[in-house]
Amino acid sequence: MKILVPVKRVVDYNVKVQVKSDGSGVDIANVKMSMNPFDEIAVEEAVRLKEGGKATEIVAVSAGVTQCQETLRTAMAIGADRGILVETTEELQPLAVAKLLKALADKEQPQLIILGKQAIDDDSNQTGQMLAALLGWGQATFASKVVIEDGKATVTREVDGGLETVALPLPAIVTTDLRLNEPRYVTLPNIMKAKKKPLETVKPADLGVDVTPRLKTLKVAEPPKRSAGIMVKDVAELVSRLKNEAKVI
C-alpha cells in the first residue's frame, strides 16, 4: 500500500507573528519556519503504518516556494521514502492545493492519503474535504485513531459530542487531529539519510492545474487589545457589575 502525505511549510508555532504596517498580511520575513504540526502527526502515522506492515511506501508532498524542500526533508527524516515538491511562488489557497494533490494522486495512485486537518497559519480546514470530493473517495476527518485492515480504514473521529468511529473502503482520505499520536524526535542520522532520498520537483503547469488565487485578502489586522481587569470587593458587587455593566446575567 502506498501512502501520500501532504505537508505544509508554516511559521513555527512558537513564533509570535506580527501584522505588516500596511495591513496587507503577516510579516514572515526572517522568522523560523517549520512543518505544520498536524501534518507532522500525519507523517508519523504513515510511518507507524509502514512499521506495522500495512504500507510499503510513503510519499511526502509539498506545494510552495523552493524552501519547502526543507519541510520535505524533515518528512523524509521522520520516515517518508521520497518527496515531491510542486514549486510555485503563487499564493496557494485550499482549492488550488486540493487540485494539485488530486493530480498527484492520479499520477501516484496511493491507497491512502493522510494529511493534517488544518494548517496553523490560515486555519482553513478545507483541503482534505475538497480533495476527497475531487477524487470521489471516502473521507474520515479529525482522526484520533486509525486502523487499516482487510482493505478498509477504521477511524475514530473527534466530534463535538465525543468520539465517532467510521469504516471506509480504501482508497480514502484521512485528516489528523492532535490526539492521533506524538511525532518522534528526528535524529541526526535520519536527517543525514533524508538528504540522500529522492526529491522530485514539478510545476503546477506540469500537472495541468491553474493555481491562480480565487480569493483576495483585503486587510489583515490584529485582534483588539483586551481591557484590563478590575477588582471587586465582594460577590454582591460582582453580581451587580455582571448584571448592570456587562449585561451577561
N, C-alpha and C positions, 0 to 999 in steps of 0.2 A: 504494500500500500504506500502510495506517495502522499505526503502532506505538504501543502503550500501554506506558508506563514507570512503574511504581510506585516512589515514593521515600519514604524514612522519615526523620523528624527524630530524631536521636540526640544524645547527649552527644558533643562533639567528641573525636576520637581523641587529641588532645594533653592532654586534661584527666585528671587522676588522680582518680577518683571515690572518695567516702567512703561507708561504710555508716552509716545513721542509728543513733543511740544506742539506739533501741528495737528494732533489728533487723528493722524492717518493710520495709525496702527500701534503695535507693541514694538519697542526697541529691542532687537535681538543681536545687535552688534556687540561682539566681544563678550558674549555670555556663554556659559557652559551649555552644551547640547548633549542629549543622550537619547537612548531608546525610550519610546513611550512605555511606561510601566505595565500597562495592560497587555501590550504586545510582547513584552519580556516574559510575562506569565504564559502567553500563548506559545512562545518558543520553548519554554521549559516543559509545557505539557506535551508538545510534539516530541521532544527528546525523550520524555518518560515513556511515551507510547512506543517509540523506537526501541528503547532499552527493554521494554516488556515484550518485544517480539511482534508488536502489532503493526509496525511501519518499517519500510525498507529504505526510504529516502525522505529527507526533509529539505525543502527548497524555501529559502528566505527571499522575500521580495520587498523592495522599497521603491518609492517614487519621489523624485525631487531633484535637488541640486547635487553636484558631484560629491559633496561631503557626506551624502547619505551612504557612501561606501563604508564609512566608519561604523555606521549603525549595522550594516550587513555583516561586517567583520565581527562585531560583537555577537550577533546572532550565530555566526559560524563558530565563534569561540565557545558559546554555550552548547552547541552540538549540531547546528544545521550543516548539511553536507555541501551545499553550494548556494550562491546568491545571484539574484537578478536585479539590476538597477534600471528603472525606467527614468532616464535622465531628462530633466526639463527645468527651466527657470520660471515657468508659469506658476501662478498661484493655483494650487490644486484643491478643488472642492470635492466633497464626498461623491457626487455623481461621477465626476471625471475619474476619481480613483477607482470606483466600482467598475467603470467601463474598462480601465486599464487591467484590473485584476481579472475581469471576465475574459479579456483577450488572452491573458497569460494562462488562465485556466483551460481555455480551449486548446492552447498550444501544449501545455504540460500534462493535461489530463490527470489531475490529482483526484484521489478518492475522498479527501478531507481537506477543508480549508479552515484553519484556526487563526483568529485574529482578536485583538483587544476589542472590548465592547465600545470603547470611545478613546479618543486622544485627549490628553490633558491640556492641549493648547486651545482647541476650539470646542471641545466637549460636544461635538455634533451627534455622536451615537447614531450614525446613519449608514456608514459604508457597508457593514456586514449585511444589513437588511436589504439594501439596494443590490448588493452583489447576488444575494440569494434570489431576488426577483429576476435579475438579468439572466442568471443561469437556469432558473426554474428548479433549483434544488431546495430541499427542506432545510430549515434553519432552527437552531437552538441558541437563543441569546442569553447572556448573563449567566454563563455556566459556572457552577461551583464544584461539579464532579462530572467526569467524562469516562464512560466505559465503552470500549469497542469490542464487539463480539458478534460472530456469525453474520458479518456483512451489514451490521446496523450499529448506530451510536445510541447509547442510553445516557441521557444528560439530565443532571439535576440542576434546575434553574433557580436563581434568586428572584422572587417576585414580591410584590407589596405585602401579600398575605402570609408569606413564609417561603416554603420551597415547593417546587413543582417538578415532577420527573416526566420526561418525554422520551419517546423512542422514535428514531427516524432512520430510514434506509440510507446507505451510502450510494453516491456521493452526497455530502452535506456540508453545511456551513455551521461553525460553532464560534460564538464570541465569548470571551473570557471575562469573568468577574474576579475581584480581588482575592476571594477565598478559595479559588481553584487550587493554587499551590504557592509555594515560596521559591522564587527562582534561585538557582545555585550561584555560588560565588565563582566568578570567572578567574581561573588560574592563569599564571603567566605562560606555562607550557601550552595551554589550549589557545591562548592569544597568538602565540608563535605559529601553532599549527594552522590557525584560521587564515594567516597570511598566505598560505600555500593552497588554500581551497579555491576552486574556480569561481570567478565572479564575472558574469556577463552584463554588458551594458547595451541597452536598446533605447530608441527614441519613441515617443508616443506615435509618431507618424509610421514607424516600422510596424506598429500593432494596428494601424488604421483607426486610431482614436483621436478625436478632437477634444483637447483639454482646455479650450477657451473658457474662462470663468463665466458663469451664468448669473452670479450674484455680485454686487458691488458694495464694498464696505464704505458707508458714508462718513462715519465718525466713530472713533474709539475714545471712551472716557473712563476714568477711574470711578469706582463707586463713591457715593458721598461719604464724607467722614462721619463717624458715629459721634454723637454728642456725649459729653461727659456724664457720668452717673451722679446721682445725688444721694445723700444720707437722709434717712427719716428717723424720727425719734421713737416711734412705736408703730404697732400694727394698725392702729386706727388711722394714723397719718398716711401709711402706705395704702390702705384701702381707699381713703379719700382721694389721694392723688391718682390712683388707678381708675377711679370712677369719674372724677371731675376733669382731670387733665389729660390722661392717656385715653380715657373713654374705652377701656377694654373690658370693663365689667359693669 
